[in-house]
Amino acid sequence: MNTLFKKLTARKEEGIVRTLRANDGKIDFSSNDYLGMATSPVLAASIEQTYQQFFPHPVNGSGGSRLLAGHFDFYDQVEKDLARFFETEAVLIFNSGYSANLAILSTLPQKGDTILMDEYIHASLKDGARLGFASRFSFRHNDLEDLESKLKKAQGAVFVVAESLYSMDGDFAPVVQLQQLTAQYGAYLIIDEAHTTGIFGEQGRGYLQEKKIADQVPFKIYTFGKAMGIHGACIAGSQELKDYLINFARPFIYTTAMPPHAFASVHAAFLHIQQHSDQKNELLSNIQHWSTAVKGVSGFSSNESPIQTYTYPGNQNIRALASYIQSKNYDVRAILSPTVKEGSERLRICLHAYNTPQEISTLIQLITAFHE
Ligand SMILES: Cc1ncc(COP(=O)(O)O)c(C=O)c1O
């Protein structure tokens, strides 16, 4: 037994063991619910109404994989609507961003092909690459020169993988240059828009749409569990891509489809986002407030995104700081090494449309006061 769990024992000894903690009503600077849609009563009512409209008789579960009993006409309709929204030919919905990323990276690149990944991409993309048979290499974060040197040596079909907005640092990828560079080398670009869906671009169509290159990026992942406030994800691209994934993507084929209620949530959440631009404006104004308040104060990031950080090296230090802030009723979480590089341990601070400027200012004061 001891040998079986020795990694856990080591973690406990180091004081970095992970545990589950229920949400206890503290002021939220931690969730990915950037726009407050996860707790919106308006959205809740609209989800219920959509479900009842399209499923007049209860269908609590989908009953199987989408290739078997778990598919409904309504699911096709939701995907068609989403394809229109994301200005793409087709989308395929997955049960989560994690399974969408596993699917695309384990299914598209073949033996003899090459995957080039930004070193900071999400674990789900790295896991997807590990499941497949292509060779995989990392390039330095947002470093186009390093990427180009690797593009020159890459074999077979080449896939370059990046996120439009990085979830640990809150910085953007240079997506325009990435698109140009991959096109120059005939490589395929895969962009994960998890943290930009619903916030950036026209009515939340994502960062690539904002930069006017969405149609030039063949493979995009949009997730629904962050700013959209619900659950699930889709891969967007051509109809051929969709057909290919339906045929070969194991995380799509070998799992029970999301239930009708979850598809009703997707339908309602995307209508909601198109009708409530006020949420996005409040978020952008809070990001602006943060940037002004932290200007010139060391340790704080000043990103043009809802994800901010306060760096305070050392796992023990950052845990002590997080506990102190939590004791003041503010929910912030410490990000420890090895999740981030040693020496860059930090608080990850998510800004939301529903945080008040006063809460943001108090949080910054609490962090600075901790050192005094
Ligand atoms: C960049 C990125 N991609 C994908 C995912 C996974 O998405 P989901 O939470 O829907 O599984 C996450 C969430 O943690 C993420 O941050």
Ligand as a Chemical Component Dictionary entry (heavy atoms), coordinates in Angstrom:
data_LIG
# 
_chem_comp.id                   LIG 
_chem_comp.type                 NON-POLYMER 
_chem_comp.pdbx_formal_charge   0 
_chem_comp.three_letter_code    LIG 
# 
loop_
_chem_comp_atom.comp_id 
_chem_comp_atom.atom_id 
_chem_comp_atom.alt_atom_id 
_chem_comp_atom.type_symbol 
_chem_comp_atom.charge 
_chem_comp_atom.model_Cartn_x 
_chem_comp_atom.model_Cartn_y 
_chem_comp_atom.model_Cartn_z 
_chem_comp_atom.pdbx_ordinal 
LIG C1 C1 C 0 -6.637  26.385 -21.928 1  
LIG C2 C2 C 0 -7.603  25.335 -21.486 2  
LIG N1 N1 N 0 -8.004  24.412 -22.367 3  
LIG C3 C3 C 0 -8.875  23.449 -22.028 4  
LIG C4 C4 C 0 -9.381  23.364 -20.761 5  
LIG C5 C5 C 0 -10.311 22.259 -20.408 6  
LIG O1 O1 O 0 -11.623 22.683 -20.555 7  
LIG P1 P1 P 0 -12.781 22.009 -19.681 8  
LIG O2 O2 O 0 -12.663 22.615 -18.317 9  
LIG O3 O3 O 0 -14.029 22.341 -20.401 10 
LIG O4 O4 O 0 -12.515 20.538 -19.653 11 
LIG C6 C6 C 0 -9.019  24.322 -19.806 12 
LIG C7 C7 C 0 -9.621  24.278 -18.451 13 
LIG O5 O5 O 0 -9.057  24.109 -17.455 14 
LIG C8 C8 C 0 -8.089  25.330 -20.172 15 
LIG O6 O6 O 0 -7.687  26.244 -19.288 16 
# 
loop_
_chem_comp_bond.comp_id 
_chem_comp_bond.atom_id_1 
_chem_comp_bond.atom_id_2 
_chem_comp_bond.value_order 
_chem_comp_bond.pdbx_ordinal 
LIG C1 C2 SING 1  
LIG C2 N1 SING 2  
LIG C2 C8 DOUB 3  
LIG N1 C3 DOUB 4  
LIG C3 C4 SING 5  
LIG C4 C5 SING 6  
LIG C4 C6 DOUB 7  
LIG C5 O1 SING 8  
LIG O1 P1 SING 9  
LIG P1 O2 DOUB 10 
LIG P1 O3 SING 11 
LIG P1 O4 SING 12 
LIG C6 C7 SING 13 
LIG C6 C8 SING 14 
LIG C7 O5 DOUB 15 
LIG C8 O6 SING 16 
# 
